[in-house]
Amino acid sequence: MVKVAFVHDWLVACRGGEKVLEAMLPLFPGAPVFTLFYDAAKMPESIRSREIFFPSGLKHLRPLRKALLPFLPAAIESLPLFDFDLLISTSSCVAKGALPGPGASHLCYIHSPMRYIWDQRSEYTSRLPRIPFLKSVIHKLSSDLRQWDVISANRVDQFVANSRFVQQRVRRFYGRDASVIYPPVDVDRFQKQAQARLSGGGASSRGDYYLVAGAAVSYKRFDLAISACKKLGRKLIVAGDGPEWQSLKRLGGSNVEFVHRPDDATWESLMGGAKALLFPGVEDFGITGVEAMASGAPIIAQRAGGALDFIDEGRSGLFFDRPEVDDLADAMARFEEKFELDPAALAHQARRFSTPAFQGAIKQEVDQLIQNRREADRK
């Protein structure tokens, strides 16, 4: 019997990474979850019902976790994992650096190498206060973290990336190969919206607004969506939450509506009624994009990142090439002039990203890893 443990960076909000973990848990019903920070109130029952282990000394430091980044490698290495035969980490920060026991196998589902110390570090440091020597200190800490990040990648036996974009980044930064398994999406939940629209009048029954949705963080470029809609005089709904929320509200105008932390029913309704989802940033994958497709909403996205994995141009959406207001506005104009909406085709394409498809692919990766370990042990 293989003794399995899951390792996750932190469990303080239920977003894309947590939904991936949630979909993995049924594959190993008795496996505990190890993490650095935990807020039970923010987790679904499927996660709360597991044994959750986290360092008690970090409990009261949860709001400071970003400031604690230089200390998180040591914290993840301190987790008591030596008694397990298989570690399954889901990582966008330090979880992949967990220390497995002798003879244990480690599969890492990687959402992204740490953006803030690799290719997007300038974006994060540009927002630091102008304190003498602060940026120099941050650059030194980032350099140390990059060294640890590369070294700790050698503790992983098999990387699984959530998109071809992340697969390329794993190869670039770690010199490692990774298979690609797309994140799970509760397609059935959102296809109910598409079916209801089709039965009630099809494409003509969609709303009059564009939608941008998810975590309001700088690299998602919600600001481009707001500015493009202001330029064209189009209605936009911004749905979500995050550190950029208040600055986005200041940027918005009379044509922009903000829906803060929508509940599930509101989220589904917004997806189901949108004229199109705007996807202006470079994302590692983009679960909200697949949710939109499952709802029958096309996507207007920057031609980069994970969007290249799920948008079939001309059928499920349109691309624009540069992260500029004019480029996005031009794409929206092309969309309104030429795009022929086929909600049934969108919903059908979204099924590629269903939870059962994800679980089957992960199980296959795990079985292969265990078999490889057993064959190595027999030699």
N, C-alpha and C positions, 0 to 999 in steps of 0.2 A: 504494500500500500504506500503510495507516494504521499509524503507529508508536504502540503502546499501552504505558502503564505503570500498574501498580496502586500505590496508596498506602494503607497501613494504619497505624493508630496505633502499635501494638507487637505483636510476636509472641513472647509469653513464656508463654502458656498456650493450650490448644486448647479454647475455649468457643464460644458461639454466633456471635460475630463472626468468629472464625477459620473456622468451618464455612461461613459465607457466602462468605468469600474463597475457600475451597477449592472451592466450587461454581462460582464465577465463572471461575476460572483456565482450565478447558478451553475457554472461549469464545475465548481468545486465547493459544494454546499457547506462543508465544515471548516473551510479555510479562514483564518483570522486576517484582519487588515492591520498593518502597521503604518503609522503616519506620524508627522511631526506636530501638527496642530489639529484640533478636533472641536467642532461645534455641533453637538448632536441635534440641536434645534433646527439647523439648516439642512439636515440630511433626510432623505426619504427612508421609510421603514426598512426597505431592503438592505440599506447600509447600516442603519442603527441596530438592526437585529443581529448583526455580526459581533464577534469579539473584536473590539477596537483597542489597539495598544498605541500609546503615544507617550513621550517623555513628560513626566509630571512636572519637571522643572520648567518646561516651556508653557505650561497651561496659561499663566497670567501674562505671557508675552505675545499672545496671539495677534493683537493689533499691531505689533512691531515687527511682524515676520519679514517684511521687505527690508527693513533696516538691519535685520539679523542675518542677511544673506551670507556674509563672510563666515559665519559660524555654523551654517546649516550643513555643510559637508561633514563636519565632525559629528553633528547631531544625528545625521542619517546613518553614519558608520557605527554609532553607538547602539542602534536598535538590536535587540537580542534575537538574531535570526539563525544562529548556528545549528539549531536542531531540525531545520527544515531541509527537505530534499529538493524542493523546487521553489524558487522565488519568481513571482510575476509582478514586475513593477510597471506602473503607469506614470510616466515622467514628462514634465516640462521644465523641471528645475533640478533637484538633486536625487530623486528617488532611484534613478538608475545606478547611483553610487553606493547603494546598500551593500553590505559585506555578506556574501553567502558563506555557509559553512563548507568545510572540506568535502569535496565530492558532490556538492549541490549544483544544480543547474539554475540558470537565471535567464528568463525571457523578459525583455523590456519592450513594452508598447510605448513608443516615444511620440509624443505630440509635437515636440520641437526641442532641439538643443536650446539651452538658455538664450533667449533673444538678447537680454540686456547685457550679456558679456561677449556676444559674437557679432553678428552682422547688423544688429539694431542698437548697438551700445551708444552711438552718438545721439540717437533720438531720445534715449533716456537721460543721458548726461546733460543734454541741452536744457532740460527743465530744472536742473539743480540751482539752488540759490547761489548768487555770486559772492562766495566766501573765499578769501585767499587760500590757495593750496588745496581747496576741497576737490576740485576736479583731478588734481595730480594724485591725491590719495585714492580717489575712486578708480582711476586708471591703474594704479598699482594693485589694488584689491582685485580688479577685474582680471588683470594679468595672472595673478595667483589662482583665481577661480578657473580661468581657462586651462591652466596646467592641470589642476585637479580634475576638471571635466574630461580632459583627454585621457588621463591616466585611469580614471574610474570607469571609462567606457570598456576597458579590458576586462572588467568583472562581469560583463554581459556576454552570455553565450550566443544569444540570438536577438537581434533587433528587429522589431516590426514597426514600420513607420505608418502614420495615418494618411499619407498622400505621397505622390511621386516627388512633390516639392520637398517634403521633409526627408524622404529617402536620399535626395541629392545633398541635403544639408548634413545628414549623418555621414555620408561618404566624404564630404568636403572637410568637416571639422574633426571627425574621429577616424577617418580612413577605414571605415567599416561598411560592409554591405548590409542592407536591410530589405526584407520583403515588405510588401505594401498590403495592408488590410484597412479598408475604409472604416471610419467610425460608425457605430450603429445609430440609426434614426428610427423612432417609433412611427414608421411610415403609415400604418393603419390609422393611427390617431389623426393624422393630417389629411389622409385621403378621404375621410368622412366629409371634410369641408369641400373638397373637389367634387365629390359625388353629389353633394347637396346643391352646389352651384350648377352642375350639369343638368340635374333634374329640374332646377328652377329657371333655366334660361341660358345656361352655358356661359360663354365668354362675355356676353353682353350684360350678365348679372354681376360682374365684378365691380368693385368700388371705383371711386374717382381719385384715389390717392396712391402715391408711391410710399414705400415702407423701407426704413432702415432699422435694423433690430439687432439686439445682442448686448455684449459688454461694451460700454462706452469708454474705450481706451484709444490712445492716440493713433496706433498703427492701423486701426480699422477705418480711419478717415471718414467718420460720420460728418465731419465739417464740409467735405466735398459734396456730400449729398445735400446738405442744407443750402450751400451756396449755389449749387446747380439748380435746385428747385426755386430758389429765390430769383435767379436769373431768368428762368422760364415762366415764372408765375404759377408753378404747379404746387398742388397740395402735397405735403409730406408729413408722415407720422414717424416719429422717432420713439422706439420702444426699447426699454431696457434699464440699465443702471451702470454705474462705474465712475471712475475718478474724473472723467471728462464731462460728466453730466451737466454740471452748473455752467461751465464755459460754453457748452453747446447751446444751452438755453439762452445765454446772452447773445449768441450768434443768430438764433432763430428769429423769424419775423411772424407776421400775421398769418402767413400761409403754412406755418410749421406747428404741429401739435405734438406735445410730449406726453408719452404714457409711461409713467415711472413704475417699474417692477410689476408688469402685468401678470395677473394670475393665469393659470393654464387655459381657462376658457377664453379669456381676452386675447391671449397670444394666438390661439387657434383661429379666432375670429379675425384678427388683424391679418394673419397670413392668408386666410381664405378669401378676404375681400380686397387685397391689394392689387392694384393695376400691375405692379411689378415690384420685386425686391431690388433695392440698390445695394451693391456689394463693392464699395469703392476702394477698400484696402487690400493689402496683400496678406492673406490668411494662410495658416498652415493647412487647413482643410476648409471648414465652414459649414457646420451642421445646420445653421439657420438657412443656408442656401438650399439644402436638400429638403428641409421642412417646407420651404416655400414651393419647391417643385411638387412635392407630394400634395400640397394644397391646391395645385393648379396655377400657381403664380410664376411667371417667367422671371429671369434675373438679368440685371444689367451690371456687369462686373468688369473690374480691371483685368486685363489679360495677363495674369500672373498668379503664382501661388497655387493653393489648393483648388481654386475655381476651375483651373484647367482640367481637373479630374472629373468634374461632374456636370459641366455645362457643355452641351452640344450646340455650337453656335448656329443660330437660325431656327433651332427647334425648341430648346429650353431657355434660350436667352441670347443676349448680345454682349460683345466685349468692347471696351475702349482701351486705348494703348498707354496713355500717360496719365499719371495721377494729377490731372489739372481740371479745374472747373469747366473750362470750355470743352475739353474732351468728353467729360461725362455728359454735359448738356447736349452736345452733338449726338451722342449715342442715344440719349433719351428722345431726341427729335427723330432719329432714324427709327427707333422702336415705335413711336406713335404713327409714323408714316407707313411703315412697311411690314411690321411684325404681325404674323397671323397666329393667333393664340389657339393652341390645341391642348386644353387641360388634360384630356385623357392620355395623350402622349407624354406629357410632363409627369403625370402620376405613375405611368408605367415605367418610365426611366428611373424614377426615385426608388423603385423597389429593389434596385441593385444594392441599395444601402440599408436594407432592412436589418433588424436585430438578429433574426435567425441566420441570415447570411454571414453576419459578423461572427456570431458565436461558432458556427460551423468552421469558419476559416481559422479562428483562434485555436479551437480544439485540435485541428489538424497540425498547426504549428507546434503546440505543446506535445502532442503525441510523437511527432518527429524528433523533437528535442530530447524527450525521455528515451526514445529508441536509440538515438545517437549516443547518449550517455551510457546506456547499458552495453552497447557494442564496444565502446571505448574501455569500459571497465573489464570486459572479457579478454581484452588483448594484453 
